[in-house]
């Protein structure tokens, strides 16, 4: 069976053509343990497991990342399951801005707190990129879900980051006593009212990591902002990933808490996807 045949199967099942191409690439990489470059030289795919994954994707609509157990993010393969969100490219902006901010810190060791760490992608990639810049870093990732933390720990070990990253069970700051140069978070921010209109694949992801009760989706931002200032060193920074239309609401919360130098950073669609402020 050719790659084009597999893509057609997904398209015929109602999956967007661009998504179908990307999903087939992922499945082939996983099943055949090949890179994208190596796959360019293979025309026929006869492994039964490939077809099984395709058929399961069509039958259940479960995201392909959960079916194969990993998801790509910033050049790495992260372990994922239904206890954690699937990494999105939007979060790359948050990681990039956090790393840029960290590089300006003069202290020998950069201390970062990642709230709602999930699979650990933010903590792990910030650590990896800062280590590559020859900076010493200590990152704590916290989450209320033990199942999510187990995934994060597996990813941390897979990337050999045990000296720079640790994970801890905590409901926001409840089990955090330290101070940090940077607090970063991609908290739940989708209003509950949008659940019924969201695509079926997203409903496989952990509800509590995506949805909030309030209509603006700012519940967790408010909680974090109210306590973040006391957990940051003087001159420290707070960075969030945000949803379209939330910037002004969160900017107002930051201003009320006396944060300053509030800036927004755009994604490729021109949406303010990250907000940053300092104390």
C-alpha positions as CSV (number, residue, x, y, z in Angstrom):
1,X,0.0,0.0,0.0
2,X,1.3,3.5,-0.9
3,X,1.4,6.5,1.3
4,X,-1.1,8.2,-1.0
5,X,-3.6,5.3,-0.4
6,X,-3.3,5.8,3.4
7,X,-3.8,9.5,3.1
8,X,-6.9,9.0,1.0
9,X,-8.4,6.6,3.6
10,X,-8.2,9.3,6.2
11,X,-9.5,12.0,3.9
12,X,-12.4,9.8,2.9
13,X,-13.2,9.5,6.6
14,X,-13.6,13.2,6.9
15,X,-10.1,14.2,8.1
16,X,-8.7,17.4,6.6
17,X,-6.2,16.7,3.8
18,X,-3.3,18.5,5.5
19,X,-4.0,16.7,8.8
20,X,-4.3,13.4,7.0
21,X,-0.8,13.8,5.4
22,X,0.8,14.8,8.8
23,X,-0.9,11.9,10.6
24,X,0.2,9.3,8.0
25,X,3.8,10.7,8.4
26,X,3.6,10.2,12.2
27,X,2.2,6.7,11.9
28,X,4.9,5.6,9.4
29,X,7.6,7.1,11.6
30,X,6.3,5.3,14.6
31,X,5.6,1.9,13.1
32,X,8.7,1.7,10.9
33,X,11.1,3.6,13.2
34,X,12.2,5.8,10.3
35,X,12.9,9.5,10.0
36,X,10.9,11.6,7.5
37,X,14.0,11.7,5.3
38,X,14.3,7.9,5.3
39,X,10.6,7.6,4.4
40,X,11.1,9.5,1.2
41,X,12.9,6.5,-0.2
42,X,10.1,4.0,0.7
43,X,7.2,3.7,-1.7
44,X,5.3,0.6,-0.5
45,X,4.2,-0.1,3.1
46,X,3.1,-3.6,3.9
47,X,3.2,-3.6,7.7
48,X,-0.1,-4.7,9.0
49,X,0.3,-2.5,12.1
50,X,0.1,0.6,9.9
51,X,-3.2,-0.3,8.5
52,X,-4.5,-1.2,12.0
53,X,-3.6,2.2,13.3
54,X,-5.3,3.9,10.3
55,X,-8.4,1.9,10.8
56,X,-8.5,2.6,14.5
57,X,-8.1,6.3,13.8
58,X,-11.1,6.2,11.4
59,X,-13.2,4.0,13.6
60,X,-12.8,5.8,16.9
61,X,-11.7,9.4,15.8
62,X,-9.1,9.1,18.6
63,X,-6.1,11.4,18.0
64,X,-3.3,9.6,16.2
65,X,-0.8,10.8,18.9
66,X,-2.7,8.7,21.5
67,X,-2.9,5.7,19.2
68,X,0.9,5.6,18.7
69,X,1.9,7.0,22.1
70,X,4.0,10.0,21.1
71,X,3.7,13.5,19.7
72,X,6.4,15.7,18.0
73,X,7.2,19.0,19.7
74,X,10.1,21.3,18.8
75,X,12.1,18.6,17.2
76,X,11.6,16.0,20.0
77,X,9.3,13.1,20.4
78,X,7.3,13.3,23.6
79,X,5.4,10.5,25.2
80,X,1.7,11.2,25.4
81,X,-1.5,9.4,26.5
82,X,-5.0,10.4,27.5
83,X,-3.8,11.8,30.8
84,X,-2.1,14.8,29.1
85,X,-2.8,17.2,26.3
86,X,-1.3,16.7,22.9
87,X,1.4,19.4,22.3
88,X,0.4,22.2,19.9
89,X,2.7,24.4,17.9
90,X,1.2,27.5,19.6
91,X,3.1,26.4,22.7
92,X,6.4,26.7,20.9
93,X,5.9,30.5,21.2
94,X,5.6,30.3,24.9
95,X,8.8,28.1,25.1
96,X,10.7,30.5,22.8
97,X,9.8,33.6,24.8
98,X,10.5,31.9,28.1
99,X,14.0,30.9,26.9
100,X,14.7,34.4,25.5
101,X,13.6,35.9,28.8
102,X,15.8,33.4,30.8
103,X,18.9,34.2,28.8
104,X,18.8,37.8,30.1
105,X,18.9,36.7,33.7
106,X,22.4,37.3,35.2
107,X,22.3,34.9,38.1
108,X,24.4,31.7,37.6
109,X,21.4,29.4,38.0
110,X,18.1,30.2,36.3
111,X,15.1,29.1,38.4
112,X,11.8,28.5,36.6
113,X,8.4,27.2,37.7
114,X,6.1,25.6,35.1
115,X,2.5,25.5,36.5
116,X,0.2,22.8,35.0
117,X,3.1,21.0,33.4
118,X,1.1,18.1,31.9
119,X,3.4,16.1,29.7
120,X,6.3,18.3,30.7
121,X,6.9,19.8,27.3
122,X,7.4,23.3,28.5
123,X,9.7,22.4,31.4
124,X,11.7,20.0,29.3
125,X,12.2,22.1,26.2
126,X,13.1,25.2,28.2
127,X,15.7,23.2,30.0
128,X,17.1,21.6,26.9
129,X,17.4,24.9,25.0
130,X,19.0,26.7,27.9
131,X,21.5,23.9,28.5
132,X,22.3,24.2,24.8
133,X,23.2,27.9,25.5
134,X,25.5,26.7,28.3
135,X,23.2,28.1,31.0
136,X,22.6,26.3,34.3
137,X,18.9,25.9,35.0
138,X,16.6,24.4,37.7
139,X,13.0,23.9,36.6
140,X,10.1,22.6,38.7
141,X,7.0,21.5,36.9
142,X,3.9,21.1,39.0
143,X,0.5,19.5,38.2
144,X,-2.4,18.3,40.3
145,X,-2.6,15.1,38.3
146,X,-0.3,12.2,39.3
147,X,-1.1,10.5,36.0
148,X,0.1,13.5,34.1
149,X,3.2,13.8,36.3
150,X,4.2,10.2,35.5
151,X,4.2,11.1,31.8
152,X,6.2,14.2,32.5
153,X,8.8,12.2,34.4
154,X,9.1,9.7,31.6
155,X,9.7,12.5,29.1
156,X,12.3,14.1,31.4
157,X,14.2,10.8,31.7
158,X,13.9,10.2,27.9
159,X,15.6,13.6,27.3
160,X,18.3,13.1,30.0
161,X,17.2,16.1,32.0
162,X,17.2,14.6,35.5
163,X,19.8,17.1,36.7
164,X,17.8,20.2,35.5
165,X,14.1,19.3,35.8
166,X,12.0,17.9,38.5
167,X,8.2,17.4,38.9
168,X,6.0,17.8,41.9
169,X,2.3,17.2,42.7
170,X,0.8,20.6,43.6
171,X,-2.5,22.4,43.1
172,X,-1.0,25.6,41.6
173,X,1.3,26.9,44.4
174,X,0.0,24.7,47.2
175,X,3.2,22.6,47.4
176,X,5.6,25.2,46.2
177,X,7.7,27.2,48.7
178,X,10.6,28.4,46.6
179,X,11.1,31.6,44.6
180,X,11.8,31.8,40.9
181,X,13.2,34.1,38.2
182,X,10.3,33.0,35.9
183,X,6.9,31.5,36.3
184,X,5.4,30.1,33.1
185,X,2.0,28.4,32.5
186,X,-0.3,27.1,29.9
187,X,-3.4,26.7,32.1
188,X,-6.9,25.5,31.1
189,X,-8.5,28.4,29.3
190,X,-11.4,27.2,27.1
191,X,-14.9,28.3,28.5
192,X,-17.0,25.2,29.3
193,X,-19.8,26.5,27.0
194,X,-17.6,25.7,24.0
195,X,-17.3,22.0,24.8
196,X,-20.3,20.9,22.6
197,X,-18.9,22.7,19.5
198,X,-15.3,21.5,19.8
199,X,-14.1,18.8,17.4
200,X,-14.5,15.2,18.5
201,X,-10.7,14.5,18.7
202,X,-10.2,17.2,21.3
203,X,-12.8,15.5,23.6
204,X,-10.3,12.6,24.0
205,X,-8.0,15.0,25.8
206,X,-8.3,15.5,29.6
207,X,-11.3,17.8,30.2
208,X,-9.8,19.5,33.3
209,X,-6.6,20.5,31.3
210,X,-8.7,22.4,28.7
211,X,-11.9,23.7,30.1
212,X,-12.9,26.2,32.8
213,X,-16.2,27.3,34.3
214,X,-16.1,31.1,33.7
215,X,-17.2,32.6,30.4
216,X,-13.9,34.5,29.7
217,X,-11.7,31.5,30.4
218,X,-9.5,33.5,32.9
219,X,-10.2,31.6,36.1
220,X,-6.7,30.1,36.5
221,X,-4.9,33.2,35.2
222,X,-6.5,35.1,38.0
223,X,-5.5,32.6,40.7
224,X,-1.9,32.4,39.4
225,X,-1.5,36.2,39.0
226,X,-2.7,36.8,42.6
227,X,0.0,34.7,44.1
228,X,2.8,34.8,41.5
229,X,4.3,38.1,42.6
230,X,5.2,36.8,46.0
231,X,6.9,33.7,44.4
232,X,9.1,35.7,42.0
233,X,12.5,37.3,42.7
234,X,12.7,41.1,42.2
235,X,12.7,41.7,38.5
236,X,11.2,38.3,37.8
237,X,8.8,37.4,35.0
238,X,5.4,35.7,34.5
239,X,4.5,34.2,31.1
240,X,1.3,32.6,29.9
241,X,-0.1,31.0,26.8
242,X,-3.5,32.6,26.1
243,X,-6.5,32.1,23.8
244,X,-7.7,34.5,21.1
245,X,-9.5,37.4,22.7
246,X,-8.1,37.0,26.2
247,X,-5.1,39.4,26.1
248,X,-7.0,42.5,27.4
249,X,-8.7,40.6,30.2
250,X,-5.4,39.1,31.4
251,X,-3.6,42.4,30.9
252,X,-6.1,44.0,33.3
253,X,-5.6,41.3,35.9
254,X,-1.8,41.8,35.7
255,X,-2.1,45.6,36.0
256,X,-4.4,45.2,39.1
257,X,-1.6,43.0,40.6
258,X,1.0,45.7,39.9
259,X,2.8,43.8,37.2
260,X,4.6,46.0,34.6
261,X,6.1,45.9,31.1
262,X,3.2,43.8,29.9
263,X,3.7,42.5,26.3
264,X,1.9,40.3,23.9
265,X,3.5,37.9,21.3
266,X,1.7,36.8,18.2
267,X,1.3,33.4,16.5
268,X,1.5,32.9,12.7
269,X,-2.2,33.8,12.4
270,X,-1.6,37.2,14.0
271,X,-3.3,36.1,17.3
272,X,-1.8,37.2,20.6
273,X,-0.8,33.8,21.9
274,X,1.6,34.7,24.8
275,X,1.5,37.4,27.4
276,X,4.5,38.4,29.5
277,X,4.9,40.7,32.5
278,X,7.5,41.5,35.1
279,X,7.6,42.5,38.8
